[in-house]
Amino acid sequence: MKSKKSRNAVITGSTQGIGLAIAREFLERGHNVYICGRDEIKLKKVLKDLSVLFGSERVHGSVCDVSSLVSVEKMIKESLGHFGSIDVLVNNAGVGFVTPFEKITPDQWSEIINVNLTGVYNCCRAALPWLKKNKVSDIINLGSRAGRYASAGGAGYNTTKFGLQGFTEALFLDLNQYGVRVSLVAPGNVSSGFADIIGGLGSEEWFLSPSDVAKVVADIIASNSRANVNWVEIRPSRPE
């Protein structure tokens, strides 16, 4: 289903998993996408693949570390150089680990906070002046059910996802006056490889697909301008 109006979207962490699925779904619906990730080799391959499928004029990207404001500002500037505007920002980049609190190292703590929380702040800060130029813009933050339900070993990951929920709610209240809609999408278990990190969840066969999440994100930005979808939780339906 193609969108009635093509929009320019920046999607972080979009060289694999949920981020890549969102990029593909947006492109299939007629939008333009700017992707980014920390791995240059993976980025180049994804850009080549998407360009073949959807046209090189509709997809661009660059290496970006969202935990660095300088890197994010450079990425946003480059996206504007290709598309001229930013209508949608999808904050998908994230890292995760499940470790008992007493075993979490200072470096692990710094990374998960800097990527999962500060990274979202950096992207919103850098993109906001351009998002405010549109009649309607969207910021969509990829959260998790771990943002509502704590688990053993989740002191790092739960902290960032609980924090992201609060950040998203407050950001909506601050930006609503500018026509910038802010949404949080919180999926349950997704077959994106994170189950290998968590361990003990069993087969991924019954998990959500990244494409399931991508379709929800694409539907949010397609909603009427008078509607702000604040929170969507997606649970996998385990077969009997």
N, C-alpha and C positions, 0 to 999 in steps of 0.2 A: 504494500500500500504506500503510494507516494504522498508526500506532504503537499498541501495546497501552496505552501510558501516555503521555499528553501531557506534554511538557516545555517549560520556558520558556527560550528561547535568546536571547542577545545576540550579534549578528553585526556586526562592524565592516567598514567599507568595503563596505556592502551596497546601494548605490544603483545598481550596474551590475556587469557582468561576473560573475566567479565568486561574489562575495558575494551578489549579487541572486539568482543561480541557487540558491545554498544556502538563502536565505530562502524561495524558492518551493518547493523540495523539502521543506523542513521543514514548511511549511504544508500541503502536499499530504499529508504523512504524519501530520497531526493535531497538530503542535506549535504553540506560540505563539512569535512572533518579535518582537524589538526590533531595529530596523535603525538605522544611523547613517551619516553621511558629512559631508563638509565643505561641500557645495553645497546650500544650503537649497531652492532652486528644484527641483533634481533630487529631493531628499528628499521634498518635498511631492507631487510627481507620482507617485513610486513608492509612497508610502503610500496615495494615492488609488486607484491601480491595484490594489494588493494587497488593499485593504479591500473593493473591489467584488467581487473574486474569492473572498476567503476570510472576509470579515466584519471589521468595524472593531474588534471586541472581541479579535481574535486577533493583530492586528499594530499595533504602535506604533513610534515612532522619534523621533529628535531629531538636531540638528546636533551634531557632535562632531569635535574635532581630537585624535586619539589621542596626538599628540606632547606634549599638555598634560595633566598629571595632574589639574589643576583641572577641565578640560573633561571628562575621562573620569569623574571622581568624580561630577560633575553628571549625566552621562548614565546611569551605573549607578544613581544615586538615583532618577532619573526612571523607569527601567525597573522598579525595585522598586515604585514607586508604582502602576504599571499591573498587574503580574503577582504581586507579593508575594514572589517568589523568583527565583533564577537557577540553572538546572540545567546549562546549557551555555554556554560562552563560545567563540566562533569568532573568532580573531584573523586577519582577512583583509586589513585595510587595509594598503596598501603603495604605494610609489612606485618608479620604476625609470628608469635611463638607462644607455646604453652609451657611454662616453667614455674615451679614452685617459687614463691617470693624470695626465699632466702638464697636461691640459686641464680636469681636475675643479676647480671653484672651491670655496673654503671654504664658501660658502652651499649648494652642491649636496651637499657631503659632510655638512654638518650636517643637512640635510633628510632625506637617505636614512637616516642613522643614527637620527635622532629619530623618524621615522615607522616604519621597518621593525623596529627593535630596541627603542628606548625606548618606542615606542607599545605594543608587546606587553607589556613590563614594566609599564607604567602600567595597562593593562587587567587583567592578572593580579592586580596588587596591589589594585586597587579592587574586583574581583569576588571575590577569594579568601575573605574572611570569610563571604560568602553561599554560595559553593560548598561550603564545609566544613560547612554546616548540613545538607546532604543525605546520604542513605546512599551514593549514587553520583552524582558529577558528572563533567563532561567539559570539558577545555580542548583545543581543536583549533587548532593553528597552521598556517597556510597557508605552506608553504615553497616550494621549487622544486628542480628538478634542478640548478639553478645553485648549490645549497647543497652539492653534491658535486663538480661539474665546473666548473672555472674556465674563463674565456674572455677573449680579448683585449678590452679596453675594459670589463671587468667588475669593476674594482677596487672600485667602490662597491657595486654590486648583489651580486656574489659575497660580499663581506665580510659583508653583512647576512644573506644566506641561509645561509652557513656558520655564522655566529654564532647564527642562529635554531635550527639543528639542535642545536648544543651546549646552548643554553638549554633547549630542549625536553627533551632527555635528562636534564639535571640537575634540571629542574623535576619530572619524573616521579619521580625518586628522592626528592626532598624531600616531595612531596605524596601519594605512594602510601599513606602511613600514614593519611591522612584520607579515603580513598575517592575522591580526586580523580584521575581518569584523565587522562593527558596524551598527546596524539598529534600527529604531524607528517604532513601530507599534502603530497607533493612532486610536483606535475605537471610534465610537459615542456611543449612549446609548446601554448598554449591560444588559441583564436580569440576573444580578449577585447580586441584592439586593441594589445596590447603589441608585436606583431610590427612595427607601424609605428614604434615607438620603436627597436627593435633594428635593423631593416633587414637586407636581404640574405637573408632566410629564404624568400623566394618566397611563393607563394600560401598562404593559411590553410586551404585546402580540406581538407588532410589533418591539420590540427591537432585536438587534443582540443576538445570543446565544453565550455563552463562547466558544462553539465548533467552531463557525465561526472564531473567533479570533485565536483559537489554530491551525486550519488548515493553516492559513496564516503564522503563526510563523514557523510551521513545513516545509512549502514550502520554506521559506527563507533559512533555514539552508540546504535545499536540492539543492539549486541553484548552478550552476557551480562556481568553485573557482575563476574564473576571474570576477565574478559579485558581486558587493556589493549593496544590496537593502537598500538604505539610509532611505527612508521614505515611509510608507504605511498608508494611511488613509482609514478607513472602515466605511461606513455609512449604517445605517439600511434603508431598503426599506419599507417605510410605505405603507400598502395596501390601495387601493382606498376605 
